[in-house]
Amino acid sequence: MLIIPSTGLPDTKSSETDSSVLQIWGGNRLHGHVKISGAKNSALVIMAGALLCSGECRIRNVPLLADVARMGQVLSALGVGLTQDGEILKINAREITTSKAPYELVTQLRASFFAIGPILARLGVAQVPLPGGCAIGARPVDLHVRGLQAMGAEVQIEHGICNAYVPGRNPRLKGAKIYLDIPSVGATETLMMAATLADGETIIENAAREPEVIDLANFCIAMGAKIQGAGTSTITIVGVPELHSTEYDIIPDRIEAGTFLVAAAITRSELLLSPVVPEHLTPVIAKLKEIGVTIVEEAPNCLRTLPAETLRATDIETLPHPGFPTDMQAPFMALLTLAEGDSVINESVFENRLRHASELNRLGADIRVKGNTAFVRGVPMLSGAPVLGTDLRASAALVIAGLAAQGKTIVQGLRHLDRGYDRLDMKLQQVGAKIERVPAVPDANAEENKSIVNPQESAAV
């Protein structure tokens, strides 16, 4: 079973009904060093990738997250052995005792659907429920399905379950040439994993180029897979009969690093961040420089951010990598609320990812939303208020805004935050933020409580 040390992180069951909130007293400058954890989106898919190996894999730099715990529960339900000691996770997939992933877990965590590729490659049959996750828009699995079908699998979706099997006496997937209509990260990763054990050569065209795709490819290569082109739009995989045990270090989380860069910028602070891969942060650093923030590369894996005298408005459009990442859109919106001038943010990746705008307006921001575009007019100051995080990155944006707001901000919806940030509040405390996780205790101020917990009102943008 998955063993998570005592860290103050809610377990996956309690996080669903987590009644704690973050209290933030804004106006404090940050200082010191922040240790960046391993990448969430790498850790989750690499955990799924370990299903390809009929031995034990030792994965280091695994972040302590609710999503990681839930993915561990998915693997355990498949009969896989897991133990975790701090940031080191051992996965033994020598025996996969069932091809059916548990409905109640997969529907809560989108990344767990990626297990369909490795399970199908190992067993020749897989039953995986359609995925869940943050409500940020449609993220269909049709690209995954068409790719697996191209590799010889029969796939049917019935009653919310994706049923796949490889027909014939030798239930092994076949190499194929696959073109993705859009450079989907999930589809690229699912098909790349499936192809590692397929018979023959698979070519994925219009593949996603995100650093996490490269990280997964490097992990599979460390297990003996033959993969070329990860990080480009064409990935070539030559299938091998089996993969072997390995040890692997997950890359630093570029979104966590970007979030702390923005937190330093909005509080006019100087922070040191490591370990990071600066190349993974190129679009984020470029936009911060446009806004007026100075970023210094202290070492190949270390960045220092210096405060700006004035924050300037800028325009942002989210795009697949190497464009501006959609996961940084919400934190940057928080930053631009205090920039001089008018900014325009166009969310072109997901169609339902601007709900945090109304919550930022509670803090005194001036944001108008039309479709998938937000128009942000900078204001002189933000004021603390109760707010609700509607998804993972929206929650981070509200924390960032609270760091700069005058007075006390109360952020609810921490089950989202804990899914993707490794003890964000504790890391902020360590660099000088006045932030505290406390139980959400109802008081006599009914209007305040109503404003915290009314999700329909918070979603009205």
N, C-alpha and C positions, 0 to 999 in steps of 0.2 A: 504494500500500500504506500501511498505518498505520505511522507512524513515532513511536515513543515515546522521548523522551530518556532518558539514563542517570539513573535516580533511585534505584537500589537496589531497585526493585520487581521481583519475579520476573516473567518473561514467562509467558504462559498455559500453555505446555507444561511449563516447569520447576515451576510452582506446583502442578501436579497431583501431582508426586512430591517436593514441597519437603521437604527434610530439616532445615530450620532451625527453631529454637525461640526463644522469648522467655524470657530470664532477668530476673526482676523481684525487686529487693530492696525490700521494703515499708517503710512507716514514714516516708517522706519527704513533706513538704508541698510542694504545687505553688504556683507563683507566676508571674505574668507574663501575657502575652497569647497567645491561641490564634487563629490564622487558620482560619476554617471554610471548607472546600472546597465546591465545587458539589455539588448533590444527586445522588447515585448514581442514584436511581430516576427522576429527571428526565432525566439525561444519556442513559441507555440508551434510553428511549422517544423522546426527541427525535432521537437518532441514527437510529432507525427512521423517525421522522416526516420526516426529510430525504429519504427515498425518494420522497415525494410531489412534490418539486420537481424540475423538469427543468433545473435550473441548479446553481450552487454556493451552499452555505450556510456561513457562518462562525459557529461556535458558540464562545462564550467561557465561561470558568469551568468547564471540563470537568475533573473530578477524575482523578488518575492512579491508575487501578484496574485490576486484572486483568480484571474484568468489562467495562470499557470497551474494553480491548485485544481481548477476545474478540468483543465486538459489532462492533468494527472489522473483525475477520477475517471475520465473517459478511457484512458489507456488501461487503468486497473480493471475496468469493467470488461475489457477485451482479454484479460488474463495476463497482462504484462506486469512484471515486477518493477516497482519504483521505490527508491529511497532518496531522500534529500537531506543534505547536511549543509545548511547555509546556502551558498550560491552554487553548490555542486550537486548535480542531479545524476543518479545512476538509473539507467533504463535497461531492463533485460527483457527483450522481446523474443527470446528463444522459442517460446510457445505462445501462439495466439489461439486462445481456446474457443473463441467465437468470432464470427464474421459480422455480427450485428452490434453496432454502436448504440448505447442507451439513448432513447428518445429524450428523456427529461434533462439530460446534460447537453447533448448536441444542440438542442433548440435554444439553449441559453448562451452558446459560445460559437460564433461563426467559424472560427479557425479550426474547430474540431471536425468540420466537414472535410478538411484536407486529408483526413485519415483514409478516405475512400480510395485514393490512389495507391498508397502502400498496402492496404488490406487486400485490394484486388490483385495487386502484383504478387503478393505473398501467397494468397490462398486461392485465387481464381474466382472468388465470390465475395461480395460485400453488400451489407445492408446498412445504410447510413441515413438518418433523418435529415430533412432539409434544415439548414442552419438558422441560428438566431444571432443576437448581438445588439449593438446600439441601433436605435431607430433613426438612421440618418439617410435612409433612402433605399431604393431597390438595388440589391446586389445579387442578381440571378446566378444560377449555377449551370445555365445552358451551355456555356463555353466548356466547363468541365465535362459535361455529359457528351457533347459532340466530339470532344477530343478522345475520350475513352472509347466511344463508338468507333472512331477512326482507327483505334488500336485493336479492334476486334471484339470489344465487349458488347454484350446485350444489356441495355439499360432501360429500365422502366421506373416511372415515378407514380406511386400509388399511395393514397392516404398519408401523404406527407413523408413517405419513405422513398429514398433512392435505392432501388434494387439493381445490382449489377453482377454479371457473371461472364466468364469466358467459356464459350461452348467448346465442345470437343473433348477428346481423350486427354490431350495435353493442355490443361487450362492456363496457358501462358499468353500474355498480351503480345501483340505483334508491333514491330516498329512501323511508324507511319509519318507522313508529312502533314502537319497540322498548322493551319492559319487561324489566328485569333482575330475576331472582328475588332476587338479593342484589347489593348495591352493589359489584361487583367492580371493582377498579382496572384490572386488565388488560383486561377486557372493555370497560369504558368507553373506555379509551384506544384499543384496537383498532378499535372501531366508530366512534368519533369521527374517527379518521384516515381510515378507509375512506369515511366520509360526506362528507369535504371535497371529493372529486372525483365524488361521485355525482350523478345526475340528479334534482333536486328536493330536497325538505326531509326531513330525518331528525330525529326526536325520540327521545332516549334518556331513559326514565323510570327512577327509582330508580338514578340514576347515582352513581358514587363522587364524593366531594367533596374528596378529598385535595389538598393544595397542588400535588403533582406533576401532577395532572390539569389544574389551572389553568395550570401552567407549559407543558404541552404545548399547551393551547388557545391560549395567548398566542403561542407559537412559530408555530403554524399560522396564526393571524391575521396575524402579521408577514409570512407568505408570501402573504397575500391570501385566506385562508379566511374564511368567514362563520360565526362561531360565537357563540352567546349562551348564558348560563346556566351556564358552567363554574364549579364551586364550589358549585352548588346541586344538588338532586336531579333537575332536568330540564334537559337540554342540547339546544339546537336548532341544527342545522347545515343551511345551505343550500349545496348543492354548487355548485362553480364549475368551468369547463372545465380550468383549469390553475393552478398556484401558481408564484410567482416567488422568486428568490434573496432572501436576507435575512441580517442579522447579528443574533445573539441572545445574551443573557447568561442562563445557568442560575441558578436560585435557590440560596441556600445550603442545605446539607444539614441539615435539622432533626434527623435522627437522630444525625449526628455531633455537632451542638451539644448535644443532650440527653445524649449519652454523656460529653462533657467536663463538663457540669454535674454529672452523677452522680459522675464521677471526683473533681471538686473536693469534693463533699459527703462522700464516703467517706474522703477524706484530710484533712478539716477544713481546707480550703485556700480561698484567695481567688484567683479567676481572672477574667480579662477575655476575653470571646468576641466576635468579630466577623469577617465580617458575619453577621448573623442576621436573621430575620424573627420578632420576638417572638410575633406572632399565631399562627405555625405551631407554637409551643411551649406554647400555653396549657394543655393538660392536663398536660404534663410539669412546667411551673412550678407549677401548682396542687398537684400531689402533692409536689413538693419542699418547698413551703411547709408542707403538712400535716406533713411529716416534721421540720420545724424549720429548714430552710435558707432563708436570705434571698437573694432575687434582685432586683437593682436594674437598672432600664433606664437605662443611662448615656446612651444616645443612641438614636434610632429604629432603628439597626441594631447596637446594642452592648449586651451584658448583662454585669453583674458579679455573681459569686456570692460570698457571705460565709459563713464557717464557722458551723456550729451548735454550741452548747454540748452539746446532747443530741440524738441522732437518735431520733425517735419512730416507732413502728410505724404502719402504715396498711394499708388494703385497696385492691386494684387489680383492675379487670376490663378486659381489652383489648376494644376495640370499633372499628368503622370510624370514620374521621374524621367529626366532630370529637371522637370519644371518645379514650380513652387508646390510643396506638399499640402494636400488637403488637411492633414492632421495638424498643421500649424496655422490654419486659417483663423480659428477661434482665438488662440492666444494673441495673434497679431491684431485682430479686431479690438481686443481689450487695450492693446498698446496705442492704437490709432485714435482711440477716444480722447486721448490727451495730446495728440499732435496738432500743430498749428495748421489750419486749412482743412480742405475737404479731401477725403480719401474714398476710393471706390474699390470694393472687394467683390469679385465675381467667382462664385463657387461653381465650377464646371465639372467636378467629379461626381458629387452626390447632390441630389435634388432636394434634400430635406435637412440641410446642415447649417441653417442660419437661425435656429430657434434661440440661441443664446443672446441674440440682439435685444430681445425684449427684456431679458434679465439684466443686461448691461445698462439698458435705459433706466431700470430701477435705481441704478447707482448714480444716475445723473448724466449718462451718455446721451448723445444726440445721433441716433441711428435710424434710418428709414430703410425698409426692405421692400424690394419689388422683385418678385420671382426669385431667382437665384443670385440676385445682386443686392449688396448692402451699401448704402451711402452713409458714410461716417463723417460727421462734422465735429472737429475737435472742440472740446470744452476746457475751460480753465482748471476744473477740478471735478473729482468724483466724490460722492458722499456714501458712507456706509449704509447698508440696508440688507434685509433678508432676501436671499436669492436661491434659486433652485437649479442645480446642474441637470441638464436634460440628456446629456451623453458624455462620453469620456472626455473629449477635448473641450467641450463647452464647460465642464466642471473646472478644468484647469484654467480656462480663461477667466472664470469668475474669481478663482483664487488670486490670479495675477492682478485683476482689477482691484480686489480687496486690499492687496498690499499697498496700493497707491491711494486708495480712497481715504477721506477724512472720517474718523470715527470708526465704529465697529461694523464689520460685515459678517453676516452669518450665511454660510454656504451649506445647503442641504443637497442630498443626492450623492452621497459619498460612495455608494456602491458602484457608481460609474467611475469615480476617480480611482478607487482601489483596484479596479480591473486593470488599469494600464500604467499607473505610476507607483514605483517602489518607494513607499513611505515618504511621499512628497512633503507632507506637513512636517515630519521630523527633520528632513533635509533642510527645509526652509528655517526651522527653528535654529539649527546649527549654524546658519549664516546670518542670524540676527533678526529674522522676522518674528513679530509678536503674533503667533498663531497657535491655536489650541483646539484639540479634538475633545468635545464634551458631549454628554448625552443630550438629546433634544428634549428638554423638559417643557411641557406646555405651561404658559403662565396666564396671567389675567388679561394680557393684551391679545384679544382674539383676532384683531385685524392683522397684527404682526404674524401670528401663527398661520392665519389664512394665506397671507402672501407668501409664506414659505412653502406650503404644502399643496397649493392649487396648481396641478400640472397643466390643466387646460388653459388657465390664464397665462401661465408662463410660456406656453407654446404659441400663444397668439402674437404673431410678429406683424 
